[in-house]
Amino acid sequence: MEQPTFEGALKRLEEIVTHLERNELDLEQSLQRFEEGVKLIRFCATRLDEAERRIEILLADQGGRLHAEPFPEDSLEEGNSGGVS
């Protein structure tokens, strides 16, 4: 099976949440969807961690030298509106 994209994993996770919220599934189906959702959450968290590390690596100083710098936590909170600008 091919690895999902981050966006594909998020979309599938939204579908799973919708199914679980509707409460239309039997217990076994709910457990299967929940397990799938947990795997998708872990996948997305890993991808976000990888992206953060890449950003840290790619930051350059004024002289053009690359150096690692932690991603500012404030930027994450400000940009957490759910949409893309």
C-alpha atoms as a printed R data frame, in Angstrom:
   type eleno elety resid chain resno       x      y      z
1  ATOM     1    CA   MET     A     1   0.000  0.000  0.000
2  ATOM     2    CA   GLU     A     2   1.294  3.460 -0.943
3  ATOM     3    CA   GLN     A     3   2.060  5.953  1.842
4  ATOM     4    CA   PRO     A     4  -0.643  8.655  1.977
5  ATOM     5    CA   THR     A     5   0.145 12.324  1.569
6  ATOM     6    CA   PHE     A     6  -0.220 14.560  4.599
7  ATOM     7    CA   GLU     A     7  -3.277 16.175  3.027
8  ATOM     8    CA   GLY     A     8  -4.785 12.788  2.129
9  ATOM     9    CA   ALA     A     9  -4.252 11.550  5.677
10 ATOM    10    CA   LEU     A    10  -5.964 14.637  7.102
11 ATOM    11    CA   LYS     A    11  -8.914 14.212  4.747
12 ATOM    12    CA   ARG     A    12  -9.301 10.550  5.717
13 ATOM    13    CA   LEU     A    13  -9.038 11.493  9.389
14 ATOM    14    CA   GLU     A    14 -11.874 14.009  8.938
15 ATOM    15    CA   GLU     A    15 -13.982 11.280  7.312
16 ATOM    16    CA   ILE     A    16 -13.314  8.925 10.218
17 ATOM    17    CA   VAL     A    17 -14.267 11.578 12.777
18 ATOM    18    CA   THR     A    18 -17.496 12.268 10.881
19 ATOM    19    CA   HIS     A    19 -18.405  8.563 10.860
20 ATOM    20    CA   LEU     A    20 -17.647  8.212 14.560
21 ATOM    21    CA   GLU     A    21 -19.605 11.357 15.461
22 ATOM    22    CA   ARG     A    22 -22.686 10.125 13.604
23 ATOM    23    CA   ASN     A    23 -22.689  7.052 15.854
24 ATOM    24    CA   GLU     A    24 -23.953  4.889 12.963
25 ATOM    25    CA   LEU     A    25 -21.268  2.203 13.208
26 ATOM    26    CA   ASP     A    26 -21.335 -0.917 15.308
27 ATOM    27    CA   LEU     A    27 -18.677 -1.389 17.995
28 ATOM    28    CA   GLU     A    28 -16.260 -3.374 15.813
29 ATOM    29    CA   GLN     A    29 -16.454 -0.873 12.944
30 ATOM    30    CA   SER     A    30 -15.979  2.001 15.389
31 ATOM    31    CA   LEU     A    31 -12.884  0.345 16.855
32 ATOM    32    CA   GLN     A    32 -11.449 -0.274 13.390
33 ATOM    33    CA   ARG     A    33 -12.007  3.350 12.385
34 ATOM    34    CA   PHE     A    34 -10.552  4.559 15.683
35 ATOM    35    CA   GLU     A    35  -7.418  2.448 15.176
36 ATOM    36    CA   GLU     A    36  -7.057  3.775 11.636
37 ATOM    37    CA   GLY     A    37  -7.455  7.317 12.964
38 ATOM    38    CA   VAL     A    38  -4.730  6.818 15.570
39 ATOM    39    CA   LYS     A    39  -2.348  5.593 12.865
40 ATOM    40    CA   LEU     A    40  -3.194  8.613 10.712
41 ATOM    41    CA   ILE     A    41  -2.621 10.998 13.626
42 ATOM    42    CA   ARG     A    42   0.795  9.452 14.260
43 ATOM    43    CA   PHE     A    43   1.629  9.690 10.548
44 ATOM    44    CA   CYS     A    44   0.620 13.380 10.441
45 ATOM    45    CA   ALA     A    45   2.544 14.192 13.630
46 ATOM    46    CA   THR     A    46   5.657 12.537 12.191
47 ATOM    47    CA   ARG     A    47   5.329 14.474  8.939
48 ATOM    48    CA   LEU     A    48   4.923 17.760 10.850
49 ATOM    49    CA   ASP     A    49   8.023 16.976 12.937
50 ATOM    50    CA   GLU     A    50   9.974 16.238  9.749
51 ATOM    51    CA   ALA     A    51   8.815 19.501  8.185
52 ATOM    52    CA   GLU     A    52   9.840 21.446 11.280
53 ATOM    53    CA   ARG     A    53  13.319 19.883 11.177
54 ATOM    54    CA   ARG     A    54  13.651 20.781  7.487
55 ATOM    55    CA   ILE     A    55  12.712 24.391  8.236
56 ATOM    56    CA   GLU     A    56  15.301 24.537 11.015
57 ATOM    57    CA   ILE     A    57  17.985 23.212  8.671
58 ATOM    58    CA   LEU     A    58  17.144 25.594  5.846
59 ATOM    59    CA   LEU     A    59  17.281 28.832  7.812
60 ATOM    60    CA   ALA     A    60  20.182 31.021  6.790
61 ATOM    61    CA   ASP     A    61  21.805 33.867  8.652
62 ATOM    62    CA   GLN     A    62  22.577 37.332  7.212
63 ATOM    63    CA   GLY     A    63  25.858 36.104  5.709
64 ATOM    64    CA   GLY     A    64  24.100 33.328  3.817
65 ATOM    65    CA   ARG     A    65  25.408 30.635  6.153
66 ATOM    66    CA   LEU     A    66  22.852 27.977  7.020
67 ATOM    67    CA   HIS     A    67  22.252 27.315 10.675
68 ATOM    68    CA   ALA     A    68  19.659 25.502 12.734
69 ATOM    69    CA   GLU     A    69  17.206 27.656 14.596
70 ATOM    70    CA   PRO     A    70  14.120 26.434 16.419
71 ATOM    71    CA   PHE     A    71  10.809 27.258 14.802
72 ATOM    72    CA   PRO     A    72   9.154 30.051 16.813
73 ATOM    73    CA   GLU     A    73   6.226 28.715 18.826
74 ATOM    74    CA   ASP     A    74   4.433 32.071 18.451
75 ATOM    75    CA   SER     A    75   4.209 31.568 14.675
76 ATOM    76    CA   LEU     A    76   2.431 28.271 15.157
77 ATOM    77    CA   GLU     A    77  -0.171 29.811 17.464
78 ATOM    78    CA   GLU     A    78  -0.767 32.827 15.207
79 ATOM    79    CA   GLY     A    79  -1.083 30.679 12.095
80 ATOM    80    CA   ASN     A    80  -3.432 28.207 13.721
81 ATOM    81    CA   SER     A    81  -6.557 29.672 12.140
82 ATOM    82    CA   GLY     A    82  -7.065 26.557 10.049
83 ATOM    83    CA   GLY     A    83  -6.809 28.307  6.699
84 ATOM    84    CA   VAL     A    84  -4.032 29.060  4.304
85 ATOM    85    CA   SER     A    85  -3.286 32.705  3.561
